[in-house]
Amino acid sequence: MGDYFQTIVDLDAGEAEAEELAERAVAWLVSEGIVLADREVCVLGQPLGHPPGPHWNRAVADDDPDGEPFDGLAVHTGPTVFDSGQDEPEAVTCPRCRTTTDLSDEGEGDLSDEDEGEGAWPRFSAAITDWQDTGHADVTCPACARDVPLSEWLWTDDRLAVGRLGLEFWNWPELGDDFRARLTAVLDGHRTAYLWGKL
């Protein structure tokens, strides 16, 4: 069957504010009764997470009694590339020139002659490694030739997001739009991405 997760990624949180925003978000979730303050073993990939609180249904789209969450919330801070656990992203858009680059093997037409035959994905894959290792990475746009920070590229699907703060809900019913909007307000109205995945 597998494990399901939903991640809300703050795309704008800077290095200096990610921890503070994470604490604020968790405090709000606890005050709403959505998660509990005390952490325990309830998430994959981290030793501890916040288990569901008595009012977990305030976060979900449908409060079906058969759909209770059975795992908790993992909070990630630091440079992270969040993904859906499934396929690689299909395309990405440059925020400078708004050109969309195909990341599949067939997307070679967008590349310069020296990169022909390699596709665009390898340069993004290398930048992802750099981002996770150092918190900084640029990718040169194949269309406008400008260097663009990896965190600013616009992914055209919900398979990948780059940020310094992610709230990952494990095995919860679908998170509601209203809840996601309220959480965004807690995060100072920052741009957020919503990823759904399965392992």
C-alpha positions as CSV (number, residue, x, y, z in Angstrom):
1,M,0.0,0.0,0.0
2,G,2.7,2.5,0.9
3,D,2.9,5.7,2.9
4,Y,1.4,8.9,1.7
5,F,2.6,12.4,2.5
6,Q,1.6,16.0,1.8
7,T,4.2,18.8,2.1
8,I,3.6,22.5,2.3
9,V,6.9,24.2,1.3
10,D,7.6,27.9,2.1
11,L,9.3,29.1,-1.1
12,D,10.3,32.5,0.3
13,A,11.8,31.7,3.7
14,G,15.3,32.9,3.9
15,E,18.2,31.2,5.8
16,A,17.8,33.5,8.8
17,E,14.0,33.1,9.2
18,A,13.3,29.5,8.4
19,E,13.7,28.3,12.0
20,E,11.6,31.1,13.4
21,L,8.8,30.5,10.9
22,A,8.9,26.8,11.6
23,E,8.4,27.5,15.4
24,R,5.6,29.9,14.6
25,A,3.8,27.4,12.3
26,V,4.1,24.6,14.9
27,A,2.9,26.9,17.7
28,W,-0.1,27.8,15.6
29,L,-0.9,24.2,14.7
30,V,-0.7,23.3,18.4
31,S,-2.9,26.2,19.4
32,E,-5.5,25.0,16.8
33,G,-5.3,21.5,18.2
34,I,-4.2,20.2,14.8
35,V,-1.0,18.6,16.2
36,L,0.4,18.0,19.6
37,A,3.3,19.9,21.0
38,D,5.2,16.9,22.4
39,R,7.0,15.0,19.7
40,E,7.2,11.2,19.4
41,V,8.0,8.5,16.8
42,C,5.3,9.1,14.2
43,V,6.9,10.1,10.9
44,L,9.2,8.6,8.3
45,G,12.7,9.8,7.7
46,Q,13.1,11.7,11.1
47,P,13.4,10.4,14.6
48,L,10.5,12.4,16.0
49,G,7.4,14.3,14.7
50,H,4.2,15.9,16.1
51,P,1.3,13.5,16.3
52,P,-2.2,14.5,15.3
53,G,-4.1,16.6,17.8
54,P,-7.7,16.4,19.0
55,H,-8.8,18.9,16.2
56,W,-6.8,17.4,13.3
57,N,-10.0,17.7,11.2
58,R,-9.5,21.5,11.1
59,A,-6.7,20.8,8.6
60,V,-8.4,18.4,6.2
61,A,-10.8,18.8,3.3
62,D,-13.1,16.1,4.5
63,D,-13.6,15.1,8.1
64,D,-14.7,11.5,7.2
65,P,-14.4,9.5,10.5
66,D,-12.8,6.6,8.6
67,G,-10.0,9.0,7.3
68,E,-8.2,9.8,10.5
69,P,-4.5,10.5,10.2
70,F,-2.4,7.7,11.6
71,D,1.0,9.4,11.5
72,G,2.3,12.9,12.3
73,L,3.9,16.1,11.1
74,A,7.6,16.3,10.2
75,V,9.2,19.8,10.1
76,H,12.1,20.3,7.8
77,T,14.4,23.3,8.0
78,G,17.5,24.0,6.0
79,P,18.1,23.8,2.3
80,T,15.9,21.0,1.1
81,V,14.6,19.8,-2.3
82,F,11.2,18.4,-1.6
83,D,9.8,15.9,-4.0
84,S,6.7,13.7,-4.5
85,G,8.7,10.5,-4.2
86,Q,7.5,9.5,-7.6
87,D,8.7,10.7,-11.0
88,E,11.1,13.5,-11.9
89,P,9.6,16.9,-12.8
90,E,8.6,17.3,-16.4
91,A,9.4,21.0,-17.0
92,V,10.5,24.2,-15.3
93,T,10.0,27.8,-16.2
94,C,12.6,30.6,-15.9
95,P,11.4,33.4,-13.7
96,R,13.4,35.9,-15.8
97,C,12.3,35.3,-19.4
98,R,9.2,33.0,-18.7
99,T,10.5,30.3,-21.1
100,T,9.5,26.8,-20.1
101,T,12.2,24.1,-20.5
102,D,11.3,20.5,-21.0
103,L,13.3,18.3,-18.6
104,S,12.6,15.0,-20.4
105,D,15.2,13.5,-22.7
106,E,13.2,14.8,-25.6
107,G,13.7,18.4,-24.5
108,E,17.1,18.8,-26.2
109,G,15.8,21.5,-28.6
110,D,16.0,24.1,-25.8
111,L,19.7,23.6,-25.2
112,S,22.8,25.1,-26.8
113,D,24.9,23.1,-29.2
114,E,27.5,22.1,-26.6
115,D,24.8,20.5,-24.4
116,E,23.0,18.7,-27.2
117,G,22.4,15.1,-26.5
118,E,22.4,15.5,-22.8
119,G,18.9,17.0,-22.1
120,A,18.3,19.7,-19.5
121,W,17.8,17.5,-16.5
122,P,21.5,16.9,-15.7
123,R,22.2,20.6,-15.1
124,F,19.2,20.8,-12.7
125,S,20.1,17.6,-11.0
126,A,23.6,18.9,-10.3
127,A,22.2,22.2,-8.9
128,I,19.9,20.1,-6.7
129,T,22.9,18.4,-5.2
130,D,24.7,21.7,-4.7
131,W,21.6,23.3,-3.1
132,Q,21.3,20.5,-0.6
133,D,25.0,20.6,0.2
134,T,25.5,24.3,0.4
135,G,22.1,26.1,0.3
136,H,23.1,27.9,-2.9
137,A,22.9,26.9,-6.5
138,D,22.3,28.6,-9.9
139,V,21.2,27.2,-13.2
140,T,21.8,29.0,-16.4
141,C,18.6,29.4,-18.4
142,P,18.9,27.6,-21.8
143,A,16.8,30.4,-23.3
144,C,18.0,33.7,-21.9
145,A,21.4,32.5,-20.7
146,R,21.0,34.2,-17.3
147,D,22.1,32.5,-14.1
148,V,19.0,31.9,-11.9
149,P,19.0,30.6,-8.3
150,L,17.6,27.1,-8.2
151,S,15.0,28.3,-5.5
152,E,13.5,30.8,-8.0
153,W,12.7,28.4,-10.9
154,L,9.0,27.7,-11.3
155,W,8.2,24.0,-11.5
156,T,5.3,23.2,-13.8
157,D,4.0,20.3,-11.7
158,D,3.7,19.3,-8.1
159,R,6.6,16.9,-8.1
160,L,9.4,19.2,-6.8
161,A,9.8,22.3,-4.6
162,V,13.0,24.0,-3.3
163,G,13.0,25.8,0.0
164,R,14.3,26.1,3.5
165,L,11.1,25.2,5.4
166,G,8.7,22.3,4.7
167,L,5.8,20.9,6.8
168,E,5.3,17.3,5.9
169,F,2.1,15.5,7.0
170,W,2.4,11.7,6.9
171,N,-0.7,9.6,6.2
172,W,-3.3,12.3,6.7
173,P,-6.5,12.8,4.8
174,E,-6.2,15.5,2.1
175,L,-5.3,18.9,3.5
176,G,-8.0,21.5,2.8
177,D,-7.6,24.7,0.8
178,D,-8.8,26.8,3.6
179,F,-6.2,25.3,6.0
180,R,-3.4,25.8,3.5
181,A,-4.5,29.4,3.1
182,R,-4.5,30.0,6.9
183,L,-1.1,28.4,7.2
184,T,0.3,30.6,4.4
185,A,-0.9,33.6,6.4
186,V,1.0,32.3,9.5
187,L,4.1,32.1,7.2
188,D,3.9,35.9,6.5
189,G,1.9,35.3,3.3
190,H,5.0,33.7,1.6
191,R,4.6,31.8,-1.6
192,T,4.1,28.1,-0.9
193,A,4.1,24.9,-2.8
194,Y,1.9,21.9,-2.1
195,L,3.3,18.5,-2.9
196,W,1.5,15.1,-2.5
197,G,3.4,11.9,-2.7
198,K,3.7,8.3,-1.9
199,L,6.6,6.0,-1.0
